[in-house]
Amino acid sequence: MCYGICVLITNPQERQECMLQLNEQECWQMSTGLTRIMTASVEDFRHIVFEVLSEIAPFDCGVSYVVKNNPNHKDCLEPLAHPQAKFVPTVTEIFRAAELAHKSSAYTSMEWQNKSFIFRDSDMFSEEFLSNTEIGRMIHDEWGMSYACKIFLVHNDLLLGKFWLLRQEESGNFQEKELFRLRLLEPLVTRKMYEFHPQNDKGRYAKKVLTERFGLTDRERQITGLICRGMTNQQIADKLFCAETTVKKHISSIAKKMNVSNRTEIFHCCLMENAVQSFI
């Protein structure tokens, strides 16, 4: 019996459908995947989500974004590709994909949904749209992908992040049962994503403290958060795509504004102000 996963579903009809559609082995696979996701650290979270997704809905290319919610637009940040996929686009290519997608009003309108949703491109867009838009041509002609499944994670009216799962033509389109499995995973993935999202309740409080009390800039707040995660200067530089000397200058500015002298004291200051950030 697939009780391990179905017990997480509160709607009786959905629970019954789950038990009918998943066999014992599939339920065990889902339960194991959920456990891995719920116990993941902030550093490993999206990597583990990709690994779990690849087991229940295999894909040839996977990309992910963390989304910053602004009053009138959404920014796709922190691009990540699943490194074990057949095709692994570069960070520049992933950023470009987001830019091209945002040129389509049909696509951007979907970013303002008030709940999470999972869809196949083939169910939402016409063949003409997919072949004539810049994003469609990029995915098909440059990346060699023919089918796509998109996962938009939404909580408290915040679009937290996206996962794009892409397949080559020979792999075939995503099947209904695969979409069903993804929808079973989504609520807990969303919950965990919110825990790590910089615009959650804790993140908004930390931003208020670091901005109003210490006068930190957006970049300085970001670096402060990475210091609190224990990253070295070089690791921070790699993540932010800048020189280590630039990171050192920012840390010097942060320390001066906080009236402290080193990284350890920066962390201690954040700890005392309850502004320790541990976000994606």
N, C-alpha and C positions, 0 to 999 in steps of 0.2 A: 504494500500500500504506500502511496506517495504522501503520507501524512506530514512528513518533515517539512515539505515546501508548502503544502496546501493549508496548513494551520496558520500560515502567515497571511492568508487571504480572508478578509472579513465577510465579503459578500457570499452567502451560501450557494447561489447559482454559479458564481465564478469558481468556488471551491470544488463544486461537483464537476464542472467542466475540466478543471485541472486534473482531477482524479481519473476522469475518463480519457484524457488526452496524453497523459504522461505515465509510462510504465515505471516499475520500481527502480530500474537502473537509471532512467532519466531523472526521476525525483531525487535520487541519491546524488547525481551529478549536479543538479540545481542547488540542493541543500549545501553541498560542499563548496560550490562556487559562492553562494551567499555568505557562508562563514568566512571565506577568504576575503571577500570584499569588506565585510563589516569589521574585520580585525586588521585591515590594511593601515599602514602609516600614511601620512600625508605625502611622503616622498614616493611611495610605491603604489598609491591608490589607483591612478589611471592605468598604470602598467598592468596591475592585477585585473582591473575591469576588462581590459583588452584580452588578457589571457582567458578569462572566464567566458567572454563573448565569443572568442574563437572556438571554444568547445561546443557551445550550444547553437551558434550560427556562424559557421566558418566563413572567412572572408579572405580576399587576396590583397587588400589594402585597407588599413584602418587609420583614421586621423581623428584628433580630438582638440577641442578648444575649451578654455575657461572664458566665460562671457562676463564682461563688465556692463552693467545696466546703467544707461544714462537716460535722462528724461525723454529724449527724442530719437535715440539710436542705441544700438548694441555694438560693443567692440569685442571682436574675437581675439583673445590673447592666449598666451602660453601654448602655442601650437605643439602638438605631439603626434608622432607617427608610431604605430606598433612596429617595433624593430624586427619581429619575427615573421612579418608578412612577406608575401612574394615580392610586392613592390613597396618601397619605402621612399616617399617623397621627402625632399629637403624642407627645412624650416621655411626657407624663402618661398618654395612652391606651395606650402600649406597656407602661409599668409596670403599669397596671391589668390588661392582658391577662395578664401573668405572674402577678399575684396571683389572678386568677380561675382560671387554669389550675391553680394549686397547690391550689385547693379540691377538685380531683378526685383521688382516690387512684389511679384508673386512669392518670391522666396522670403524677402524681409518681412512681409506681412505675417508669415508663420512664426516669426520670433516673438510675437506679442500675444501668444496664447497664454491663458491663465492656468494651464495645467500641463504636465508632461505629455508628450505624445511621440509615437514611433510610427514611421511610415516608409513605404517604398516610393522611390521617385516615380516609378511606373504607375502608381496609384494616384499620384497627385498632379503630375505634369504630363502633357501630351508629348508624343514623339517629336513633333515639330519644335516644341519648346526646348526639349533636351538636346536637339541637334543644332538649333539655331542660336542659342545663347552662348556667351563666352565661357561661362562655367561649364556648360554641357560639353562644349568642344574640348575644353581643357581636360576634363575627366576622361573623355572617350579617346581623343586623338593623342594627347600627351601622356596620360597615365595608363592608357590601354584598358580602361574599365568600362563595362557596359551596364552594370546594374548597381543600384545604391539603396541602402537602408539607412535612414537618419534617426537618431535618438536625440530628442530635445528634453533636457531635464529642467523642470520648473518647480519652484517651491516659494510660497509666499509672494507670488507674482514676480519672482525673480527668475530670469533665464540663467541658470547656473552654468551650464556647459552643454556641449554637443559631442556626440560620437558619430562619425560617418563610417559606415561599413560598406566597402566597395568590392565588386566581383568582376572578373573577366567574363567574356561571353561564354567560354567553355564551362565555366562553373555554374552557369544558370542563375536565374533570379532567386531571391529569397522566398522561401515557402511560408505558407500560413502557419504551420506548426512552429517554425523558427521565430516568426513574429510573436506568436503566443508565448513562447519561452522568454523572449526579450521583455515582453510586457509583465511577466511575472517577476522578473528581476528589477524592473525599473523603480518601483517605490523605495526599495532599500538602497539602490544605487543613488537615487536622488537624495535620500536622507543623509547618506554619508557625504555626498558631494556638498550639501549645504553646510555640514560640519566643517568642511575645509574651505569654504568659499569666503573671500575677503569682504563680501557685502552681507554676511550674516550678522546676527545681533552683536556677537562678540567683536566682529570686525568693525562694525560701525562705532562701537564704543572706543576701540583702540584708535581708530582714525581720529575721533573727536579729541582724545587725550593727547595724542602725538602731534596733532595739528594745532589745537588751541593752547595747550599748556606749553609745548616745546617749540612750536613753529616749524615743524618738519615739513619739507616738501613731499610730493607724492613719491618721488624716487627715493628720498631718504626714509620714508616710512616703509617702502618696499625692502630696502636694504636692512632696515632695523628688524623686520620680520624674518629675513633670511639669517641674520645674526642669531636671533632667538631660536632658529631651527638648528643652530650649530654649524652652519656652513663656513668654510674658510673663505678668505678673500678671493682666491682663485676660483673656487666653486661658484661664488656669487657672480664673478666676472663672466664665467662661462654661461651661467643661466641668463644673465642680462645682456649678453653679447656686447660686452665692453671690455676695456683694458683693466687690468688689476690696479694700475695706478689711479684710474678713475674711481674705483671702489674705495681705495684708501682715502682719497680726497673727500668722498662723501662721508666716510666713517669719521674722519677728523671733524667735519662740519657737524655731524650728529652729536659727537661727544661734546663739542663746544656748546651747542644749544642745550644739552642736558646737564651741562656743568660737571662732566665726568671726564676720565682720562683714557679709558680703554674699552675694548669690546665687552669684557666681563662686566664692567660697571654699566655699560649700556643695557645689557641683559638684565642686570639686577634692578636698574631703574624701571625698566618695563615691567618686571615682576612686581615691584612694589606699587606700581600704578595700575596693576591688573590690565596691562596693555600688551601682554605677550602674544605675539601673532604666530599662528602655525597654519598658514594658508597655502593653497596651491599657487 
